[in-house]
Amino acid sequence: MTEMLIRVGMEALSPERMLAWGLDFPGCFAYGRSDAEALLRFAGNLLNYGAWVSLHTEEPWFHLGNVDFRLVEAYQGGGLPAEHSEDGSIAFFEDDFRTLQQDEIGNALNVYRWQREELLAGLEFIPTELLGRKTFGETRTIQEVLLHIARTELLYLNKLELWAEPLPKELKPLDALQFSQEKVETLLPGLEENPAALEVDGELWSCRKLVRRLLWHHRVQIDAVKRLVGQPGA
């Protein structure tokens, strides 16, 4: 049986915090204290990711069988301080120069929509009083996380000078999510075959990096909401 090559990019967030990126699977990643630990966790996360995709479509665009995990790129930061990015990641891989194809954008948008559906479905069961409650050890309330998601999505789009409108200040969190989602779904299809690579505040961005970061950040914040729901109040 032919092996399926799973290409992984590794980013050093700190000497003891690594982030493994699935270069062909935007939205799939894993953290670890070392390259080996992050790669091992990524293997498990990819299986879960494949099962999650299969739950949402009868025609997944990949099937995991005999796989070969290969670390193909490593990013050490290039002298840019980690605090430059609020969320830690600043990596730009050589793979990020590859232009996006139509099917890749379609798949990425599907993952984005499914992530959003998961987030909104979970919010339906959260008591209103919990949305604005501070929890011990956390810097944001659930409402603030939701606004952060919307603002960050617009920020990422504008890294490539797509000129997404800023988030209106009066919008409530759920309306803000709808606003940013409309911008993402409108602007992402226009990135097909776009070779743009722009340096913004010392950090290099491309269309492929934008998609990679967008789906990563979305998942990280969804997990943050789940964590907040499970914690006692401060």
N, C-alpha and C positions, 0 to 999 in steps of 0.2 A: 504494500500500500504506500502511495506517495505521501511523504510528510508535508504538512502544512506549516510553512515558515511563519512564525509569530515574531515580528520585529519589535523590539523594545528599546525605547530611549530612556536613559537614566539621568536624573537630575539630582545633584547634591544640594539640598536646601541648607544643610549644616553638616558638620563632621559626623553626626550621629542621626541624621534624618535624610533618607533618600526617597525619591519619588520616581516610580517606574511608570512610564507612559506607553500605552499600546499605540504605536505609530499608525497602525491601520485600523484601530478600533477606538475612535474618539468617544470619550465618555467612560472608558475603561482604564483604570490606573490602580496603583497600590503604593502604600508607604512602607518603609522598613528602616531599621537602624543600620543596615548595611545593604550593599548591592544584592547580596545573596538572599537576604530576608525579604527585600522588596520584590525581587524577581519571583521568589517562592509564593509570596502572597498574591502577586499579579496573576500567577497561573490559576490560583483558586478563584480570584475575582473574575477572570475571563470566562471560566465555566459558568459562574453565576450570571455574568453579563449575557452569555449566549442563551441561557435559560430564560432570562428576563426578556430578551428580544423575541424569543420564540413564543412567549406568552402574549405578545402584542401583535404578531403577524403570522399568517400561515405561510408566508414566503420570505423567510429570513435570507439575508444576502450572504451569509456565511454559515458553514457547518463545521463544527469542531470535531476532529477525529484523531488521527495520528499527527500530533503537533510537535514542532521543534521550536522551543523558545530560544531566541537569539538576541543577546544584547548587542545592538549595532551602533549605538551612539551614546556618548556620555557627555554631559554638560556640567562644568565645574563652576560656572558663574562668570567667568571672564572679567573679574574685578568689580562687577556691579554688585553693590551691597544688597543682601536679601531683603532688607527693610524698604528697598526701593518699591517693592510690590507689597501691598497690604496683605495679600494672601500667600506670600512666600515665593511662588514660582515666577521665574523670569526666563526660563530656558528658551533658547532658539536652536533647533536642530537643523542640520543640513537638509533633512527630510522636509522641513517646513518651507523650503523653497519650491517644492513640487506644487504645480498648479492643481486646483481642485477640478474634478470632473463632475458632470451633471449627476451621475448616479451617487457619487460620494456626498454631494450636497443634499440630495434627496434622502439618503440614509441618515445623515447628520440631523436634518430637520425632523425626521421621524423620531430619532432618539430624543431630541429636544422636546418634541410635543409629548412623548410618553413620560418623560421626566416631569414635565409641567402638569400633566394629568395626575401623576402620582402625588405631586405636591398639593394640588388643589383638592384632590380627594381626601388627603389626610387632614387638611384644614377644616373640612366639613364637620369633623368630630371633636374639634378643639373648643372648649368653652371660651366664650368671648373674654372673660376676665383673665384668662391665661395668656391671651395674645400680647398684652402689654405688661406682663409681669416680669420683673427682673428675677433671674435665678442665680444661685450662688456660683461664682467662678466664671460666669459668662459676661461678655461685654455688650451683648445686644438682646433685646426682647424679640419675640417671634415677629412682631410687626416691623421692627427695625431690620431683621433679617430679610423679610420680604421686600422692603424698600431697597435694601442693599443689592438684592438680586437684580431688581429692575434697573437701578442706577449703573451697576457694573455691566449689564448687557449693553446699555447704550454707550458706556465708556469704551468697551471693547470694539463696538462697531466704528466708533470715531477714531480709534487708533489707526484705521486705514482710510481716514478722511471720507467716510461714508455719510457724514453729516446727518446723523440721526438727531432728531429734535431732543432737546433736554427734557427731563421729566418735569411736568408741571408740578409746582409745589403743593397745590391744593389736592392732588390725587391721594386717595386712600390706598393702602397697600394692595388690595386685590385689583383695583383699577390701574395702579402703577404696573402690576405684572401684566395686565392685558395690554397696556400701552407699549411696554418694551417688547412683548411677544410679537405684536403686530409689526414693529420695526425689524425684528430679527427675521420674521417670515417674509417680509417684503424685500429686504436687502441681501440676504444670503444667496438667493438664486443668481444674483448679478455678479457673484464672485467666480463663476465658472471660467476657467482658463485665464484668470486674472493673475499676472506674474508680480503684482506689487509687493515690494518689500521696503518698509519704511522704518526709519529709526525715530522713535518718539521718546524724548527724555532719556536718551542713552540705551533704550531697549528696542531691539529689532522685532518687527511684526510683519506677518504675511497673512494671506487668506487662510492657509492651512493652520497656522498657529492660532488664528482667531477662533476657528471652529474647535480646535483642540482645547483651548482655554475656556471657551464658552461652555462646553458640555462638562468639563471638569468642575468649573466653578459652580455650575448649576447643581451638580450632584453633591458637592461638598456642602452647599448651603441647605439642600434638602435634608442631608444627614444632620446638619446643625439644628434644624427645626425638630427633627425626631428626637434629638438629644434633649432639647429644651422641654419638650412635652414630657419626657420621662424624669425630669429632675424636680425636686421640691423647691419651693420658693425661697428666696434669700431671707 
